[in-house]
Amino acid sequence: MKTILPVMTAWRRAALLGALAWGGVALGAEADKFSFADAAGQHLDVLLNGRIVARYMDAYDVSTPQQRLETYKPYLHIFDAEGKAPITKGTGGVFPHHRGIFIGWNKISCNGKSYDRWHMKGGEQIHRQFLAQEADADHASFTSRIEWAGEPGQVLIAEERTMTFRPAAAPARLLVDFTTKLTAVAGDLVLDGDPEHAGCQYRPAAEVDGKQTVYVFPKEQADPKKDRDYPWVGETYALAGQQHSVVIMSHPENPKDTRWSAYRDYGRFGAFPKAPVKAGETLTLRYRFVIADGAMPPADAIEKIYNAYSAGNAATPPVTVRKADQSAPPKPKAPK
């Protein structure tokens, strides 16, 4: 039998909407579900249960030098557990090119020339459109089409960057899978640089307390300045007295001989693969970011997540915990 609901008067409808809004209920959204909020041309928010968990910064504006500086690359912010503020760095600061979760290389060679798409000298990474967006109770995912500029008016690399978000079992909070497909458009490429200025990396917010930054490695007596091909590396850092932990996992199908930068007190760390890409071919890179509030999850919990990600069954490794190298204090300026 079909149920016929009475027609609601405008007054009653307004009253009900007001009551729902007063009670903090988001209309059109379901509890325990991922959703998106798109500020078109600025950023795309990823929400879980109405709280922002991540914000994809996709603006592009070269109308002034300052606007270009602020929008010359897309990147992802991670938000705190309350969904109120990013725990990752945005624009400005000592290293303005360090931003959230980002990717680039400072030495991309093509047709006898070199391009810096880390510091973004002479060119940008430009978000052009979203190719896909989906969200439900279990996950959210979007794909961003990005053009890496080469010579003026030339596309050097065509990128499809897919980010997938899932809730994580305690003691973690969030899983972020970063998959990028990089297609060589302008000719044969070599993606090169060094661990400090290339690869897929994570940068904590600028207010990080460098004296409390600690890294964990899945190896006894690890030396990140010499070792290669860590399956994962973790970092714990502090903002305003609150600890945050993140683990970056490198998929086993990523290029071998990957080097890691994981020792800076300001917290920028990540994986640097060097890779050639033939014209018209595509390089796929995959990383998983495990976000936890507070102390670093134990090694067995990390390895369990990594095994699920890599379809492996590796045993829990011994670990090395290292305090970050402390930055030298700034040199006083000479009097004029």
C-alpha positions as a Python dict, from the first residue, in 0.01 Angstrom:
ca = {
    (1, 'M'): (0, 0, 0),
    (2, 'K'): (140, 339, -96),
    (3, 'T'): (170, 582, 194),
    (4, 'I'): (62, 937, 122),
    (5, 'L'): (226, 1200, 339),
    (6, 'P'): (35, 1520, 416),
    (7, 'V'): (148, 1831, 234),
    (8, 'M'): (364, 2040, 463),
    (9, 'T'): (284, 2407, 481),
    (10, 'A'): (558, 2657, 413),
    (11, 'W'): (553, 2763, 779),
    (12, 'R'): (586, 2405, 909),
    (13, 'R'): (861, 2331, 657),
    (14, 'A'): (1056, 2638, 766),
    (15, 'A'): (1011, 2546, 1130),
    (16, 'L'): (1135, 2193, 1072),
    (17, 'L'): (1437, 2311, 876),
    (18, 'G'): (1519, 2558, 1148),
    (19, 'A'): (1494, 2291, 1416),
    (20, 'L'): (1722, 2060, 1224),
    (21, 'A'): (1975, 2334, 1166),
    (22, 'W'): (1960, 2435, 1536),
    (23, 'G'): (2022, 2075, 1631),
    (24, 'G'): (2335, 2059, 1416),
    (25, 'V'): (2195, 1812, 1161),
    (26, 'A'): (2341, 1849, 811),
    (27, 'L'): (2057, 1818, 566),
    (28, 'G'): (2123, 1589, 272),
    (29, 'A'): (2405, 1414, 457),
    (30, 'E'): (2396, 1082, 635),
    (31, 'A'): (2568, 994, 961),
    (32, 'D'): (2885, 787, 936),
    (33, 'K'): (2935, 875, 573),
    (34, 'F'): (3196, 1046, 360),
    (35, 'S'): (3093, 1347, 154),
    (36, 'F'): (3241, 1639, -39),
    (37, 'A'): (3205, 2015, -15),
    (38, 'D'): (3343, 2190, -322),
    (39, 'A'): (3447, 2556, -319),
    (40, 'A'): (3488, 2556, -696),
    (41, 'G'): (3819, 2693, -813),
    (42, 'Q'): (3958, 2705, -459),
    (43, 'H'): (3947, 2370, -280),
    (44, 'L'): (3757, 2046, -236),
    (45, 'D'): (3680, 1937, 120),
    (46, 'V'): (3652, 1569, 213),
    (47, 'L'): (3421, 1518, 511),
    (48, 'L'): (3344, 1223, 735),
    (49, 'N'): (3039, 1254, 959),
    (50, 'G'): (3024, 1622, 867),
    (51, 'R'): (3381, 1695, 980),
    (52, 'I'): (3657, 1791, 739),
    (53, 'V'): (3927, 1524, 725),
    (54, 'A'): (4118, 1662, 424),
    (55, 'R'): (4116, 1959, 187),
    (56, 'Y'): (4248, 1940, -169),
    (57, 'M'): (4384, 2279, -273),
    (58, 'D'): (4317, 2313, -645),
    (59, 'A'): (4323, 2690, -711),
    (60, 'Y'): (4527, 2826, -1000),
    (61, 'D'): (4574, 3201, -1048),
    (62, 'V'): (4875, 3368, -1210),
    (63, 'S'): (4723, 3716, -1228),
    (64, 'T'): (4990, 3848, -988),
    (65, 'P'): (5324, 3711, -865),
    (66, 'Q'): (5176, 3660, -518),
    (67, 'Q'): (4875, 3472, -651),
    (68, 'R'): (5102, 3251, -858),
    (69, 'L'): (5315, 3176, -551),
    (70, 'E'): (5006, 3068, -359),
    (71, 'T'): (4851, 2854, -634),
    (72, 'Y'): (5133, 2709, -845),
    (73, 'K'): (5074, 2350, -733),
    (74, 'P'): (4781, 2145, -605),
    (75, 'Y'): (4828, 1969, -270),
    (76, 'L'): (4634, 1804, 10),
    (77, 'H'): (4582, 1932, 362),
    (78, 'I'): (4513, 1685, 644),
    (79, 'F'): (4286, 1817, 921),
    (80, 'D'): (4287, 1751, 1294),
    (81, 'A'): (4048, 1501, 1452),
    (82, 'E'): (3787, 1773, 1519),
    (83, 'G'): (3791, 1885, 1156),
    (84, 'K'): (3872, 2240, 1258),
    (85, 'A'): (4222, 2313, 1128),
    (86, 'P'): (4494, 2165, 907),
    (87, 'I'): (4784, 1984, 1070),
    (88, 'T'): (4981, 2026, 747),
    (89, 'K'): (5154, 2330, 600),
    (90, 'G'): (5005, 2560, 337),
    (91, 'T'): (5158, 2857, 157),
    (92, 'G'): (5423, 3092, 294),
    (93, 'G'): (5690, 3027, 551),
    (94, 'V'): (6058, 2950, 513),
    (95, 'F'): (5997, 2688, 245),
    (96, 'P'): (5689, 2812, 57),
    (97, 'H'): (5697, 2518, -185),
    (98, 'H'): (5647, 2267, 101),
    (99, 'R'): (5271, 2207, 120),
    (100, 'G'): (5073, 1927, 282),
    (101, 'I'): (5091, 1608, 79),
    (102, 'F'): (5256, 1698, -250),
    (103, 'I'): (5473, 1557, -528),
    (104, 'G'): (5740, 1694, -761),
    (105, 'W'): (6097, 1668, -887),
    (106, 'N'): (6350, 1949, -908),
    (107, 'K'): (6537, 1794, -1202),
    (108, 'I'): (6309, 1676, -1482),
    (109, 'S'): (6508, 1637, -1801),
    (110, 'C'): (6337, 1645, -2142),
    (111, 'N'): (6471, 1727, -2488),
    (112, 'G'): (6803, 1846, -2350),
    (113, 'K'): (6648, 2085, -2097),
    (114, 'S'): (6586, 2064, -1722),
    (115, 'Y'): (6268, 2166, -1541),
    (116, 'D'): (6216, 2228, -1170),
    (117, 'R'): (5867, 2121, -1067),
    (118, 'W'): (5951, 2109, -697),
    (119, 'H'): (6030, 2475, -633),
    (120, 'M'): (5808, 2556, -934),
    (121, 'K'): (6066, 2769, -1111),
    (122, 'G'): (5938, 2881, -1448),
    (123, 'G'): (5626, 2665, -1455),
    (124, 'E'): (5333, 2524, -1260),
    (125, 'Q'): (5132, 2213, -1185),
    (126, 'I'): (4781, 2311, -1290),
    (127, 'H'): (4463, 2138, -1175),
    (128, 'R'): (4233, 2139, -1479),
    (129, 'Q'): (3933, 1936, -1370),
    (130, 'F'): (3802, 1654, -1155),
    (131, 'L'): (3764, 1339, -1361),
    (132, 'A'): (3582, 1146, -1089),
    (133, 'Q'): (3435, 1190, -742),
    (134, 'E'): (3261, 930, -529),
    (135, 'A'): (3172, 906, -163),
    (136, 'D'): (2979, 659, 52),
    (137, 'A'): (2985, 508, 400),
    (138, 'D'): (3316, 331, 343),
    (139, 'H'): (3532, 571, 144),
    (140, 'A'): (3570, 887, -58),
    (141, 'S'): (3775, 919, -374),
    (142, 'F'): (3849, 1180, -636),
    (143, 'T'): (4072, 1206, -942),
    (144, 'S'): (4232, 1537, -1037),
    (145, 'R'): (4362, 1600, -1390),
    (146, 'I'): (4679, 1806, -1366),
    (147, 'E'): (4906, 1953, -1631),
    (148, 'W'): (5273, 2005, -1552),
    (149, 'A'): (5397, 2297, -1759),
    (150, 'G'): (5720, 2280, -1957),
    (151, 'E'): (5808, 2547, -2208),
    (152, 'P'): (5553, 2832, -2235),
    (153, 'G'): (5230, 2688, -2371),
    (154, 'Q'): (5365, 2332, -2352),
    (155, 'V'): (5246, 2040, -2138),
    (156, 'L'): (5544, 1852, -2003),
    (157, 'I'): (5355, 1588, -1803),
    (158, 'A'): (4986, 1496, -1793),
    (159, 'E'): (4893, 1366, -1449),
    (160, 'E'): (4590, 1188, -1309),
    (161, 'R'): (4610, 1205, -931),
    (162, 'T'): (4366, 988, -739),
    (163, 'M'): (4324, 1021, -364),
    (164, 'T'): (4115, 772, -170),
    (165, 'F'): (4014, 815, 194),
    (166, 'R'): (3904, 546, 439),
    (167, 'P'): (3857, 540, 816),
    (168, 'A'): (4132, 350, 994),
    (169, 'A'): (4106, 117, 1290),
    (170, 'A'): (4247, 251, 1618),
    (171, 'P'): (4510, 357, 1703),
    (172, 'A'): (4512, 519, 1357),
    (173, 'R'): (4234, 752, 1237),
    (174, 'L'): (4251, 788, 860),
    (175, 'L'): (4402, 616, 556),
    (176, 'V'): (4484, 824, 249),
    (177, 'D'): (4586, 639, -67),
    (178, 'F'): (4776, 855, -315),
    (179, 'T'): (4797, 715, -669),
    (180, 'T'): (4944, 921, -949),
    (181, 'K'): (4967, 838, -1319),
    (182, 'L'): (5232, 1051, -1488),
    (183, 'T'): (5232, 1052, -1870),
    (184, 'A'): (5526, 1197, -2063),
    (185, 'V'): (5378, 1438, -2317),
    (186, 'A'): (5664, 1657, -2442),
    (187, 'G'): (5915, 1375, -2500),
    (188, 'D'): (6126, 1122, -2313),
    (189, 'L'): (6161, 1224, -1948),
    (190, 'V'): (6383, 1146, -1652),
    (191, 'L'): (6238, 1235, -1313),
    (192, 'D'): (6539, 1312, -1096),
    (193, 'G'): (6667, 1523, -811),
    (194, 'D'): (6754, 1429, -453),
    (195, 'P'): (6564, 1317, -141),
    (196, 'E'): (6536, 1676, -16),
    (197, 'H'): (6384, 1816, -334),
    (198, 'A'): (6194, 1540, -512),
    (199, 'G'): (5935, 1269, -468),
    (200, 'C'): (5607, 1231, -280),
    (201, 'Q'): (5629, 1399, 58),
    (202, 'Y'): (5442, 1516, 367),
    (203, 'R'): (5494, 1849, 539),
    (204, 'P'): (5357, 1924, 888),
    (205, 'A'): (5221, 2267, 967),
    (206, 'A'): (5475, 2547, 1000),
    (207, 'E'): (5415, 2573, 1377),
    (208, 'V'): (5574, 2231, 1436),
    (209, 'D'): (5795, 2203, 1746),
    (210, 'G'): (6112, 2069, 1586),
    (211, 'K'): (6262, 1954, 1915),
    (212, 'Q'): (5988, 1690, 1946),
    (213, 'T'): (6000, 1549, 1590),
    (214, 'V'): (6084, 1176, 1586),
    (215, 'Y'): (6110, 924, 1300),
    (216, 'V'): (6065, 547, 1303),
    (217, 'F'): (6214, 307, 1047),
    (218, 'P'): (6134, -62, 983),
    (219, 'K'): (6493, -179, 1023),
    (220, 'E'): (6755, -223, 1294),
    (221, 'Q'): (7022, 48, 1298),
    (222, 'A'): (6852, 228, 1012),
    (223, 'D'): (7040, 508, 837),
    (224, 'P'): (6797, 702, 617),
    (225, 'K'): (7083, 885, 446),
    (226, 'K'): (7223, 556, 316),
    (227, 'D'): (6943, 297, 313),
    (228, 'R'): (6717, 230, 17),
    (229, 'D'): (6365, 96, -37),
    (230, 'Y'): (6207, 122, 306),
    (231, 'P'): (5852, -18, 278),
    (232, 'W'): (5736, 252, 518),
    (233, 'V'): (5861, 532, 741),
    (234, 'G'): (5679, 704, 1026),
    (235, 'E'): (5698, 1043, 1191),
    (236, 'T'): (5558, 1189, 1512),
    (237, 'Y'): (5549, 1567, 1547),
    (238, 'A'): (5394, 1819, 1784),
    (239, 'L'): (5171, 2120, 1722),
    (240, 'A'): (5068, 2337, 2018),
    (241, 'G'): (5152, 2054, 2258),
    (242, 'Q'): (4947, 1795, 2067),
    (243, 'Q'): (5119, 1497, 1905),
    (244, 'H'): (5033, 1382, 1553),
    (245, 'S'): (5171, 1076, 1378),
    (246, 'V'): (5185, 984, 1011),
    (247, 'V'): (5327, 683, 829),
    (248, 'I'): (5408, 692, 457),
    (249, 'M'): (5392, 353, 286),
    (250, 'S'): (5553, 290, -52),
    (251, 'H'): (5379, 29, -267),
    (252, 'P'): (5612, -260, -368),
    (253, 'E'): (5547, -187, -737),
    (254, 'N'): (5707, 158, -707),
    (255, 'P'): (6054, 202, -864),
    (256, 'K'): (6338, 28, -683),
    (257, 'D'): (6634, 210, -528),
    (258, 'T'): (6395, 463, -372),
    (259, 'R'): (6565, 694, -125),
    (260, 'W'): (6393, 860, 170),
    (261, 'S'): (6428, 1197, 333),
    (262, 'A'): (6326, 1149, 696),
    (263, 'Y'): (6539, 1349, 938),
    (264, 'R'): (6437, 1716, 923),
    (265, 'D'): (6313, 1869, 1249),
    (266, 'Y'): (6045, 2069, 1067),
    (267, 'G'): (5901, 1737, 956),
    (268, 'R'): (5908, 1733, 577),
    (269, 'F'): (5963, 1369, 482),
    (270, 'G'): (5890, 1127, 203),
    (271, 'A'): (6007, 893, -71),
    (272, 'F'): (6218, 991, -371),
    (273, 'P'): (6213, 756, -670),
    (274, 'K'): (6420, 832, -979),
    (275, 'A'): (6250, 712, -1296),
    (276, 'P'): (6269, 743, -1676),
    (277, 'V'): (5941, 778, -1867),
    (278, 'K'): (5932, 731, -2244),
    (279, 'A'): (5728, 971, -2455),
    (280, 'G'): (5364, 871, -2449),
    (281, 'E'): (5415, 620, -2168),
    (282, 'T'): (5283, 640, -1813),
    (283, 'L'): (5453, 592, -1478),
    (284, 'T'): (5224, 494, -1190),
    (285, 'L'): (5329, 563, -831),
    (286, 'R'): (5136, 453, -522),
    (287, 'Y'): (5166, 564, -160),
    (288, 'R'): (4952, 524, 149),
    (289, 'F'): (4944, 779, 432),
    (290, 'V'): (4835, 651, 774),
    (291, 'I'): (4718, 934, 999),
    (292, 'A'): (4704, 888, 1377),
    (293, 'D'): (4632, 1126, 1664),
    (294, 'G'): (4891, 1111, 1938),
    (295, 'A'): (5181, 868, 1960),
    (296, 'M'): (5303, 649, 1675),
    (297, 'P'): (5106, 324, 1643),
    (298, 'P'): (5308, 12, 1733),
    (299, 'A'): (5507, -162, 1460),
    (300, 'D'): (5274, -462, 1444),
    (301, 'A'): (4975, -236, 1376),
    (302, 'I'): (5168, -50, 1106),
    (303, 'E'): (5284, -373, 943),
    (304, 'K'): (4929, -507, 941),
    (305, 'I'): (4815, -202, 746),
    (306, 'Y'): (5112, -231, 512),
    (307, 'N'): (5045, -599, 443),
    (308, 'A'): (4684, -517, 355),
    (309, 'Y'): (4803, -240, 124),
    (310, 'S'): (5075, -446, -46),
    (311, 'A'): (4893, -783, -47),
    (312, 'G'): (5187, -922, 150),
    (313, 'N'): (5240, -1118, 470),
    (314, 'A'): (5568, -979, 603),
    (315, 'A'): (5649, -1028, 969),
    (316, 'T'): (5665, -730, 1203),
    (317, 'P'): (6013, -582, 1157),
    (318, 'P'): (6248, -452, 1425),
    (319, 'V'): (6246, -75, 1425),
    (320, 'T'): (6482, 214, 1476),
    (321, 'V'): (6354, 532, 1640),
    (322, 'R'): (6558, 843, 1567),
    (323, 'K'): (6515, 1199, 1684),
    (324, 'A'): (6520, 1450, 1402),
    (325, 'D'): (6838, 1632, 1312),
    (326, 'Q'): (6817, 1976, 1469),
    (327, 'S'): (6836, 2271, 1235),
    (328, 'A'): (7116, 2519, 1292),
    (329, 'P'): (6996, 2849, 1439),
    (330, 'P'): (6978, 3132, 1187),
    (331, 'K'): (7294, 3335, 1149),
    (332, 'P'): (7269, 3693, 1271),
    (333, 'K'): (7255, 3948, 993),
    (334, 'A'): (7555, 4172, 954),
    (335, 'P'): (7485, 4538, 1039),
    (336, 'K'): (7433, 4762, 739),
}
